[in-house]
């Protein structure tokens, strides 16, 4: 409401003909100050409360979160390379095309590789045939050895029977020779005398051996000197020599008996004929034994087995060469190792590529993450697993959420081509940034995160 003002008083004549106008005028009181309307006060109060609420929430969020806008969307991009030096015959995908794991991307010229596979296959098949023949030869040799052994055993048995028959005829002829009985009896008597001396020499040898063992035990215990053991060894050697001499006398006596019998046999023509038959039969026996020994030799089977093993080993080597040729043929088909999108293509049809050359890059459809470069002063309370609020520049007003997956072990410039060196004289301290990997949880399917997008991340640390 406006204040009402009074009208000024009328001029009154003054005594002496004057008037009030000549005297100083009477000043009116000043008007009252205007008060603001009620609605303005209400709006101001509302704005003040809103500012306070927003400010408190901003301060509360700022004190419990670490925020940076130095962040972008990343992914483990796959670079497709060639394993062969060949010419590109077909290019089956184009840039920005979606591909699936195992999908054929590029076909290289495979003429040389197919020829190599055919050649390796032929060599391998030929060697397999040789190895099979070698194995069959082993079986054949083993069967032949068995048959020849059986045949040789029969020949030996037959020859032994013939020898025994001839010996029987010889003995019959000897019995008919009466003239040489005396000589044979005398030789037999001498043989008995020689044989009678053998037991005594054997007893002396056993006694000498027992004494030698006893002396050896005493030497080990230190009861007697080694010289006494040497003397006993000499006595034992002498006893053994005498025993062998007695055996030689027996052998000589037996030889004398044999000679007497030979003279007795020689006196008879029938005995000569029988002995001739024995010799012939013994020759056949030796021949049969030789054939049996030849059949039973183990080297025939082992030699063929070694040849079969060598053929099998060669087949294994050729099989490995065939596998290598088949692998090279498979390398002419370049396939996608992941589900993704072709991001960059550096090859065209007809291009000759070399082994290890990059042909294209594939960005994975799934598995994107955010790399946020935080200042080192912001990471004091950041831990793996803490929640993150994410704002993507391309999708204003849409909130994304994630969690800290990993914190890099070094700053950005540590792995740069020319890392910073603080040992120079012009060192200037600069706050470093540490990459933090953030995994986005349940991103909206209609808001894809593409590699390289700028984002702003806020990690809740309290």
Secondary structure as UniProt FT lines:
FT   TURN            15..16
FT   HELIX           20..22
FT   HELIX           38..64
FT   STRAND          65..74
FT   STRAND          78..81
FT   STRAND          86..91
FT   TURN            95..96
FT   STRAND          98..99
FT   TURN            101..102
FT   STRAND          104..108
FT   HELIX           111..175
FT   TURN            179..180
FT   HELIX           181..221
FT   HELIX           226..266
FT   HELIX           269..296
FT   HELIX           299..331
FT   STRAND          333..335
FT   STRAND          340..345
FT   TURN            349..350
FT   STRAND          352..353
FT   TURN            355..356
FT   STRAND          358..364
FT   STRAND          369..375
FT   HELIX           376..378
FT   TURN            384..385
FT   STRAND          387..392
FT   TURN            393..394
FT   TURN            396..397
FT   STRAND          399..411
FT   HELIX           412..415
FT   TURN            417..418
FT   TURN            422..423
FT   TURN            425..426
FT   STRAND          433..441
FT   TURN            445..446
FT   TURN            451..452
FT   STRAND          454..460
//
